[in-house]
Amino acid sequence: VDSSTRAAGRRTSVSGSARRCTAMPTRAMAAALLVVTAVAVSVRAPRPIAVGSAYPARELCSRCGLCDTPLVSEVASACAFIGEGMARIDAQEALSHGRARRLDDAELHFGVFTELSNVRMRTGVDGAAWTGVVTSVAIEALESGLVDAVIAVGAKSDRPHERMEPQPRLCRSAAEVRACRGVKPCLANSLSLLEQVQIDPSIRRLLFIGVGCQVQALRAVEHKLGLEALYVLGTNCADNVRSPTALRRFMEAVSESPESAVGFEFMQDYTVHVKHVPTASAALAEHWPDFSASAGLSPDSPSLPLYERVPVFSLPQAQLKDVIANSCTSCFDYSNALADLVVGYMASPLQPTQLMTDSEQYIVVRNGRGKQLLDGVRAKALFSPVGSGGDRKAFVPGIVEQDLDGLLGVTPPRLWALPRWLGTVMARLLMRLGPTGAEFARSSIDYHLLRNLVRVRVTEGEMRAAACVPAHVRAVEACYGDVADRLTAKYTHARERNPELAKRPPPMRRL
């Protein structure tokens, strides 16, 4: 066949193909549309965990709210209780603050800091748990234009049984921030509001107020939020109540008037301070005349809030089973290591008759962003050096073992409680003989870290503990010799002999 014939054949073939394609445009377009649709479905944004479904961390979930957003796709590397968990703090500290903590006596317990001091507002915020340091910082950041919005935790409602139940809020005004004042002692899904932040173009600079497990997850997805700046104001946190139902049960067991309670806290004087609404003060004064006197309450001033003080040694353990969230007994970030600025109270002094609303807190500035936040209220606050006294190491191991006996079930939780007058005597004795100031804070941190380290080793295994425990916990463990190893062996052997011990719920904390 000559070249002209081959060329003609090719032209005929191409022409025929063109006619066939022209004759079937609808079929080709339909096929192409199906392909595009399949690709679109395959890259669809992740969906939040459905209501009622199990969360990825299951029984260890702290309900931080990340899985309630499309950012659930990041949960494997963000969650404080999955995979490496809180061991990620070691690397993230350097990313957030410019360096990792020094494992010396100063930063071992409190984390990276450039400033550590006691603080109180010159003029307290009405209705705040203390003098309103956190509230004041947030309001100033918003009103000065440093941030466009604040994520804080308010109360579910003003109804008696919902005053302490958490309801995260995206605040755009000082009034909305002020409405969130006070401590909410339950798990809160604050990160669920990140989806609103992502879709709101007016929010370019955000202040997030939260606890350690929330902040760790937030840092992991920070780059996904598209913000110009993220400021994090953290609080110390330990042993949160697992649910509103457990909170009501706790208040009914502890307080003489749970319906009037608006807050509580385990304080440095070894008592639980339960704050009541002013309208209940006059009636409650009849039950606690000594505490009412210390609160400045009199027939002429019935509007002052009353503080009911219950010694931790007088808590009715039989009614307080299964109150603490499981995540809190697996946590290793009491100090909120990844926040820019941290506000707590354990390192501050507290006099026997001093109210929370008159007492100091302490602040930890970790970086330049934290300094910006604090500088906004510096002129409105009073500062003093953090003191320290006593020796924590003498009694921390005993407290840890006592708590683990109930937590891990070697002995049943003590079902008795000391009479309040005797519990008060013991609390005041410990105030005289025990650690104070920064040393008291270290004792509380050591207690929680050691207790949780042993719990994770016993219930989740040595391999899991090796993977998820941060370096500072290992350093704290070394301060107490073989205490953690000895307790781990004790409870592991006890549970091997009696598997039923694993089913015992944890008691309330002692310290």
C-alpha positions as CSV (number, residue, x, y, z in Angstrom):
1,V,0.0,0.0,0.0
2,D,1.5,3.3,-1.0
3,S,1.8,6.4,1.2
4,S,-1.2,8.2,-0.3
5,T,-3.5,5.2,0.5
6,R,-2.2,5.0,4.1
7,A,-2.8,8.7,4.6
8,A,-6.3,8.5,3.2
9,G,-7.0,5.6,5.5
10,R,-5.9,7.6,8.5
11,R,-8.0,10.5,7.5
12,T,-11.0,8.3,7.1
13,S,-10.4,6.7,10.6
14,V,-10.0,10.0,12.3
15,S,-13.1,11.4,10.6
16,G,-15.1,8.4,11.7
17,S,-14.0,8.7,15.3
18,A,-15.0,12.3,15.3
19,R,-18.5,11.5,14.0
20,R,-18.9,8.8,16.6
21,C,-17.9,11.2,19.4
22,T,-20.2,13.9,18.1
23,A,-23.0,11.5,17.9
24,M,-22.7,10.6,21.6
25,P,-22.1,13.8,23.6
26,T,-24.7,13.2,26.2
27,R,-23.2,9.8,27.2
28,A,-19.7,11.2,27.5
29,M,-20.8,14.2,29.6
30,A,-22.8,11.9,31.9
31,A,-19.7,9.7,32.4
32,A,-17.6,12.7,33.1
33,L,-20.1,14.1,35.6
34,L,-20.2,10.8,37.5
35,V,-16.4,10.9,37.8
36,V,-16.4,14.5,39.1
37,T,-19.2,13.6,41.6
38,A,-17.2,10.6,42.9
39,V,-14.1,12.7,43.4
40,A,-16.2,15.3,45.3
41,V,-17.7,12.8,47.6
42,S,-14.3,11.3,48.3
43,V,-12.8,14.6,49.5
44,R,-15.9,15.7,51.4
45,A,-15.1,17.4,54.8
46,P,-15.1,15.1,57.8
47,R,-18.3,15.0,59.8
48,P,-18.5,15.5,63.6
49,I,-19.1,12.5,65.7
50,A,-22.8,11.8,65.7
51,V,-24.8,12.5,68.9
52,G,-24.9,9.4,71.0
53,S,-22.0,7.7,69.2
54,A,-18.8,6.7,71.0
55,Y,-15.9,9.2,70.9
56,P,-12.5,8.0,69.7
57,A,-10.9,8.1,73.2
58,R,-13.9,6.2,74.6
59,E,-13.9,6.0,78.4
60,L,-10.9,8.4,78.6
61,C,-12.6,11.1,76.5
62,S,-12.6,14.5,78.3
63,R,-15.4,15.9,76.1
64,C,-13.1,18.8,74.9
65,G,-15.4,19.3,71.9
66,L,-12.9,18.7,69.0
67,C,-14.8,15.7,67.8
68,D,-18.0,17.8,67.7
69,T,-16.4,19.7,64.7
70,P,-15.1,18.7,61.3
71,L,-11.6,18.9,62.9
72,V,-12.3,15.4,64.2
73,S,-10.1,14.4,61.3
74,E,-7.1,15.6,63.4
75,V,-8.1,13.7,66.5
76,A,-5.5,11.0,66.2
77,S,-2.7,13.5,66.5
78,A,-4.5,16.1,68.6
79,C,-6.2,14.2,71.4
80,A,-4.5,14.2,74.8
81,F,-5.7,10.6,75.5
82,I,-5.0,8.8,72.2
83,G,-1.7,7.5,70.9
84,E,1.3,9.5,72.3
85,G,-1.3,11.6,74.3
86,M,0.3,14.1,76.6
87,A,3.8,13.1,75.7
88,R,3.3,15.5,72.8
89,I,3.7,18.3,75.3
90,D,7.5,17.8,75.2
91,A,7.8,18.9,71.5
92,Q,4.8,21.3,71.5
93,E,6.2,23.4,74.4
94,A,9.1,24.5,72.1
95,L,6.7,25.3,69.3
96,S,4.4,27.3,71.5
97,H,6.9,29.1,73.7
98,G,10.2,29.1,71.8
99,R,11.8,26.5,74.1
100,A,11.0,23.5,76.2
101,R,10.9,23.6,80.0
102,R,14.0,23.2,82.0
103,L,13.6,20.2,84.3
104,D,15.0,22.1,87.3
105,D,13.2,23.0,90.5
106,A,11.5,26.1,89.1
107,E,10.1,24.9,85.7
108,L,9.7,21.2,86.5
109,H,6.3,21.8,88.1
110,F,5.1,25.1,86.6
111,G,6.4,24.7,83.0
112,V,8.1,27.3,80.8
113,F,7.7,30.8,82.3
114,T,9.2,34.3,82.2
115,E,7.2,35.5,85.1
116,L,5.7,33.8,88.2
117,S,3.9,35.9,90.9
118,N,0.9,36.2,93.1
119,V,-1.9,38.5,91.8
120,R,-5.2,39.9,92.7
121,M,-7.4,42.6,91.1
122,R,-7.4,45.9,93.0
123,T,-11.2,46.0,92.5
124,G,-12.8,42.6,92.4
125,V,-15.3,41.5,89.7
126,D,-18.7,41.0,91.3
127,G,-19.7,37.4,91.1
128,A,-16.2,36.0,90.2
129,A,-14.8,33.0,92.0
130,W,-11.8,34.9,93.2
131,T,-11.1,38.6,92.4
132,G,-11.8,38.1,88.7
133,V,-8.3,37.9,87.2
134,V,-9.3,35.7,84.3
135,T,-12.5,37.7,83.6
136,S,-10.5,41.0,83.7
137,V,-7.8,39.8,81.3
138,A,-10.4,38.6,78.8
139,I,-12.5,41.8,78.9
140,E,-9.4,44.0,78.4
141,A,-8.2,41.8,75.5
142,L,-11.5,42.2,73.8
143,E,-12.1,45.9,74.5
144,S,-8.6,46.9,73.6
145,G,-8.9,45.2,70.2
146,L,-6.2,42.7,70.9
147,V,-8.7,40.0,70.0
148,D,-12.0,39.9,68.1
149,A,-13.7,37.2,70.2
150,V,-13.3,35.1,73.3
151,I,-14.2,31.5,73.9
152,A,-15.2,31.1,77.5
153,V,-17.4,28.8,79.6
154,G,-20.6,30.1,81.0
155,A,-23.4,28.5,83.0
156,K,-26.2,26.5,81.4
157,S,-28.8,28.7,83.1
158,D,-29.6,30.5,86.3
159,R,-31.7,27.6,87.6
160,P,-30.5,26.2,90.9
161,H,-29.3,22.8,89.5
162,E,-27.7,24.4,86.4
163,R,-25.7,27.3,87.8
164,M,-22.5,25.2,87.7
165,E,-23.2,23.2,84.6
166,P,-20.9,24.4,81.7
167,Q,-22.1,26.0,78.5
168,P,-19.2,27.2,76.2
169,R,-19.8,30.6,74.6
170,L,-18.3,32.6,71.8
171,C,-18.2,36.1,73.4
172,R,-18.0,39.3,71.4
173,S,-18.7,41.8,74.2
174,A,-17.5,42.5,77.7
175,A,-21.0,41.7,79.0
176,E,-20.9,38.3,77.4
177,V,-17.5,37.6,79.0
178,R,-18.6,38.9,82.4
179,A,-21.6,36.5,82.2
180,C,-19.1,33.6,82.1
181,R,-17.4,34.5,85.4
182,G,-17.0,31.8,88.0
183,V,-15.7,28.2,87.9
184,K,-17.7,25.4,86.2
185,P,-16.3,22.2,87.7
186,C,-17.6,19.8,84.9
187,L,-16.1,18.7,81.6
188,A,-16.9,21.3,78.9
189,N,-16.8,20.9,75.1
190,S,-15.3,24.4,74.5
191,L,-13.6,23.3,71.3
192,S,-16.9,22.7,69.6
193,L,-17.1,26.4,69.0
194,L,-14.0,26.3,66.7
195,E,-16.3,25.5,63.7
196,Q,-18.1,28.9,64.3
197,V,-14.7,30.6,64.4
198,Q,-13.6,29.0,61.1
199,I,-16.7,30.2,59.2
200,D,-16.9,33.7,60.7
201,P,-14.6,36.1,58.6
202,S,-14.8,38.8,61.3
203,I,-12.9,36.7,63.8
204,R,-9.2,37.0,62.9
205,R,-7.8,37.2,66.4
206,L,-9.1,34.8,69.1
207,L,-8.7,34.4,72.9
208,F,-9.4,30.8,74.1
209,I,-9.9,30.2,77.8
210,G,-9.5,26.5,78.8
211,V,-7.8,23.7,80.6
212,G,-4.9,21.5,79.6
213,C,-6.5,18.8,77.5
214,Q,-8.5,21.3,75.6
215,V,-5.4,23.5,75.0
216,Q,-3.3,20.5,73.8
217,A,-5.9,19.7,71.1
218,L,-6.3,23.3,70.2
219,R,-2.5,23.7,69.6
220,A,-2.6,20.7,67.3
221,V,-5.2,22.2,65.0
222,E,-4.2,25.9,65.4
223,H,-2.8,25.9,61.9
224,K,-6.2,24.8,60.5
225,L,-8.1,27.8,61.9
226,G,-6.9,30.5,59.5
227,L,-6.4,33.0,62.3
228,E,-4.0,35.9,62.4
229,A,-3.3,35.4,66.1
230,L,-4.4,32.9,68.8
231,Y,-4.1,33.8,72.5
232,V,-4.5,31.1,75.1
233,L,-5.4,31.9,78.7
234,G,-5.2,28.7,80.7
235,T,-6.3,27.6,84.2
236,N,-4.9,24.8,86.4
237,C,-7.1,21.8,86.4
238,A,-7.4,18.5,88.2
239,D,-10.2,16.0,88.9
240,N,-13.2,17.5,87.1
241,V,-16.7,16.1,87.8
242,R,-17.6,13.7,84.9
243,S,-21.2,14.9,84.3
244,P,-24.0,17.2,85.5
245,T,-25.6,14.2,87.2
246,A,-22.5,13.5,89.1
247,L,-22.2,17.2,90.0
248,R,-25.6,17.2,91.5
249,R,-24.9,14.1,93.5
250,F,-21.7,15.6,94.8
251,M,-23.4,18.8,95.9
252,E,-26.2,17.0,97.6
253,A,-23.7,14.9,99.5
254,V,-21.4,17.8,100.5
255,S,-23.6,20.8,101.1
256,E,-26.4,21.5,103.5
257,S,-28.0,23.7,100.8
258,P,-27.1,22.3,97.3
259,E,-29.9,24.3,95.6
260,S,-28.3,27.6,96.6
261,A,-24.7,26.7,95.7
262,V,-23.1,28.6,92.9
263,G,-19.5,27.2,93.0
264,F,-17.0,25.2,95.0
265,E,-13.3,24.6,95.1
266,F,-10.8,22.4,97.0
267,M,-8.7,25.0,98.7
268,Q,-5.2,25.2,100.3
269,D,-6.7,25.0,103.8
270,Y,-7.8,21.3,103.1
271,T,-11.4,22.3,102.9
272,V,-14.0,22.5,100.1
273,H,-15.2,26.1,99.9
274,V,-18.9,26.0,98.7
275,K,-20.1,29.4,97.7
276,H,-23.8,30.2,98.0
277,V,-26.0,32.8,96.4
278,P,-26.5,35.9,98.6
279,T,-30.3,35.3,99.1
280,A,-29.4,32.1,101.0
281,S,-26.9,33.7,103.3
282,A,-29.2,34.6,106.2
283,A,-30.8,31.2,106.5
284,L,-27.5,29.3,106.1
285,A,-25.8,31.4,108.8
286,E,-27.7,29.6,111.4
287,H,-25.9,26.3,110.4
288,W,-22.4,27.7,110.4
289,P,-22.0,30.7,112.7
290,D,-18.2,30.4,112.9
291,F,-17.8,30.4,109.1
292,S,-20.5,33.1,108.8
293,A,-18.4,35.3,111.1
294,S,-15.3,34.8,109.0
295,A,-17.3,35.8,106.0
296,G,-18.4,39.1,107.6
297,L,-22.0,38.1,107.7
298,S,-24.4,39.8,110.1
299,P,-28.1,40.4,110.3
300,D,-27.4,43.8,108.8
301,S,-25.6,42.5,105.8
302,P,-27.6,39.5,104.5
303,S,-26.6,40.1,100.9
304,L,-23.0,39.0,101.3
305,P,-22.2,35.5,99.9
306,L,-21.7,32.8,102.4
307,Y,-18.9,30.2,102.2
308,E,-19.6,26.8,103.6
309,R,-16.3,25.1,104.3
310,V,-16.3,21.3,104.4
311,P,-13.0,19.6,105.5
312,V,-11.9,17.1,102.9
313,F,-11.6,14.5,105.7
314,S,-15.3,14.9,106.3
315,L,-16.5,14.2,102.8
316,P,-19.0,11.3,102.7
317,Q,-17.1,8.9,100.5
318,A,-20.0,6.4,100.4
319,Q,-22.0,8.9,98.3
320,L,-19.1,10.1,96.1
321,K,-18.3,7.1,94.1
322,D,-17.8,7.5,90.3
323,V,-17.6,11.3,90.5
324,I,-14.3,12.1,88.9
325,A,-14.0,11.8,85.1
326,N,-11.8,8.9,83.9
327,S,-9.8,11.4,81.7
328,C,-8.7,13.3,84.8
329,T,-7.0,10.2,86.3
330,S,-5.0,9.8,83.1
331,C,-4.0,13.5,82.8
332,F,-0.4,14.8,83.2
333,D,-0.9,18.5,82.6
334,Y,-2.1,20.1,85.8
335,S,-0.1,23.2,85.0
336,N,-1.6,23.8,81.5
337,A,1.8,23.7,79.9
338,L,0.8,25.0,76.4
339,A,-1.1,28.1,77.4
340,D,0.4,31.5,76.9
341,L,-0.8,32.8,80.4
342,V,-1.9,30.6,83.2
343,V,-4.0,31.6,86.3
344,G,-4.2,29.3,89.3
345,Y,-4.4,29.4,93.1
346,M,-2.5,26.5,94.7
347,A,0.8,28.5,95.0
348,S,-0.8,31.5,96.7
349,P,-1.3,32.1,100.4
350,L,-4.7,31.6,102.1
351,Q,-5.4,32.7,105.7
352,P,-7.7,30.6,107.9
353,T,-10.5,33.2,107.8
354,Q,-9.9,34.5,104.3
355,L,-12.5,34.2,101.6
356,M,-11.8,33.2,98.0
357,T,-13.1,36.6,96.8
358,D,-10.4,38.3,98.9
359,S,-7.5,35.9,98.3
360,E,-4.7,36.0,95.8
361,Q,-4.1,33.7,92.8
362,Y,-0.9,33.1,91.0
363,I,0.0,33.8,87.4
364,V,2.5,32.1,85.0
365,V,3.6,34.1,82.0
366,R,5.0,31.7,79.4
367,N,5.8,33.9,76.4
368,G,5.3,37.2,74.7
369,R,1.6,36.6,74.0
370,G,1.0,35.8,77.7
371,K,2.8,39.1,78.6
372,Q,0.5,41.0,76.2
373,L,-2.5,39.6,78.0
374,L,-1.3,40.3,81.5
375,D,0.0,43.8,80.6
376,G,-3.5,44.8,79.7
377,V,-4.6,44.6,83.4
378,R,-1.2,45.1,85.1
379,A,-2.2,48.6,86.3
380,K,-5.5,47.3,87.7
381,A,-3.9,44.5,89.7
382,L,-1.7,44.0,92.7
383,F,1.3,41.6,92.5
384,S,3.5,40.0,95.2
385,P,6.3,37.3,95.1
386,V,5.3,33.7,95.4
387,G,6.5,32.3,98.7
388,S,7.2,28.7,99.7
389,G,7.6,26.7,102.9
390,G,7.6,23.2,104.3
391,D,8.5,19.9,102.7
392,R,6.1,18.1,100.4
393,K,8.0,14.9,100.0
394,A,7.4,13.8,103.6
395,F,3.7,13.1,103.1
396,V,2.9,13.0,99.3
397,P,3.6,9.2,99.0
398,G,1.2,8.4,101.8
399,I,-1.6,10.5,100.3
400,V,-1.0,8.9,96.8
401,E,-1.2,5.4,98.2
402,Q,-4.4,6.2,100.2
403,D,-6.1,7.5,97.1
404,L,-4.9,4.6,94.9
405,D,-6.3,2.1,97.4
406,G,-9.8,3.4,96.5
407,L,-9.0,4.2,92.9
408,L,-7.6,0.8,92.0
409,G,-9.6,-1.2,94.4
410,V,-7.1,-2.8,96.8
411,T,-9.4,-1.9,99.7
412,P,-12.9,-0.6,99.4
413,P,-13.1,3.2,99.5
414,R,-13.6,4.4,103.1
415,L,-17.3,4.6,103.7
416,W,-17.0,6.8,106.8
417,A,-16.2,10.5,107.2
418,L,-14.9,12.4,110.2
419,P,-17.3,14.7,112.0
420,R,-16.9,18.2,110.7
421,W,-15.4,19.6,113.9
422,L,-12.7,16.9,113.9
423,G,-12.1,17.3,110.2
424,T,-11.7,21.0,110.8
425,V,-9.1,20.3,113.5
426,M,-7.1,18.1,111.2
427,A,-7.3,20.6,108.4
428,R,-6.0,23.4,110.6
429,L,-3.2,21.2,111.9
430,L,-2.1,20.4,108.4
431,M,-2.2,24.1,107.6
432,R,0.4,24.6,110.3
433,L,2.6,21.6,109.6
434,G,2.3,21.0,105.9
435,P,3.8,22.8,102.9
436,T,2.7,26.3,101.9
437,G,2.9,28.5,98.8
438,A,4.8,27.1,95.9
439,E,5.7,24.0,97.9
440,F,2.0,23.3,98.5
441,A,1.4,23.7,94.7
442,R,4.2,21.2,94.0
443,S,2.7,18.8,96.5
444,S,-0.6,18.9,94.7
445,I,1.1,18.5,91.3
446,D,3.2,15.6,92.5
447,Y,0.2,13.9,94.1
448,H,-1.8,14.0,90.8
449,L,1.1,13.1,88.6
450,L,2.2,10.1,90.7
451,R,-1.3,8.9,91.2
452,N,-2.1,9.1,87.5
453,L,1.2,7.5,86.5
454,V,0.5,4.5,88.6
455,R,-3.1,4.3,87.4
456,V,-2.1,4.3,83.8
457,R,0.7,1.7,84.3
458,V,-1.7,-0.6,86.1
459,T,-4.8,-0.3,84.0
460,E,-3.3,0.4,80.6
461,G,0.1,-1.2,80.8
462,E,3.7,-0.2,80.9
463,M,3.9,0.2,77.1
464,R,1.1,2.7,77.0
465,A,2.6,4.6,80.0
466,A,6.0,4.7,78.2
467,A,4.3,6.2,75.1
468,C,2.1,8.8,76.7
469,V,3.9,10.2,79.7
470,P,5.8,13.5,79.3
471,A,9.4,14.0,80.4
472,H,8.5,16.2,83.4
473,V,6.5,13.4,84.9
474,R,9.5,11.1,84.8
475,A,11.5,13.8,86.5
476,V,8.9,14.1,89.3
477,E,8.8,10.3,89.6
478,A,12.6,10.3,90.2
479,C,12.2,12.7,93.1
480,Y,10.4,10.0,95.0
481,G,12.8,7.1,94.4
482,D,11.0,3.8,93.9
483,V,7.6,4.9,95.1
484,A,5.8,4.7,91.7
485,D,7.4,1.3,90.9
486,R,6.5,-0.1,94.3
487,L,2.9,1.1,94.1
488,T,2.6,-0.2,90.5
489,A,3.7,-3.6,91.6
490,K,1.3,-3.6,94.5
491,Y,-1.8,-2.8,92.6
492,T,-0.9,-4.9,89.5
493,H,-0.5,-8.0,91.7
494,A,-3.7,-7.3,93.6
495,R,-5.8,-7.0,90.4
496,E,-4.2,-10.2,89.0
497,R,-5.4,-12.0,92.1
498,N,-8.9,-10.5,92.0
499,P,-10.1,-9.2,88.6
500,E,-13.2,-7.8,90.3
501,L,-11.1,-5.0,91.7
502,A,-10.9,-3.4,88.3
503,K,-14.7,-2.6,88.4
504,R,-14.5,-0.3,91.5
505,P,-15.1,3.4,90.6
506,P,-12.7,6.0,91.9
507,P,-13.4,8.1,95.1
508,M,-13.0,11.9,95.4
509,R,-9.5,13.3,95.8
510,R,-7.9,13.8,99.1
511,L,-5.6,16.8,98.3
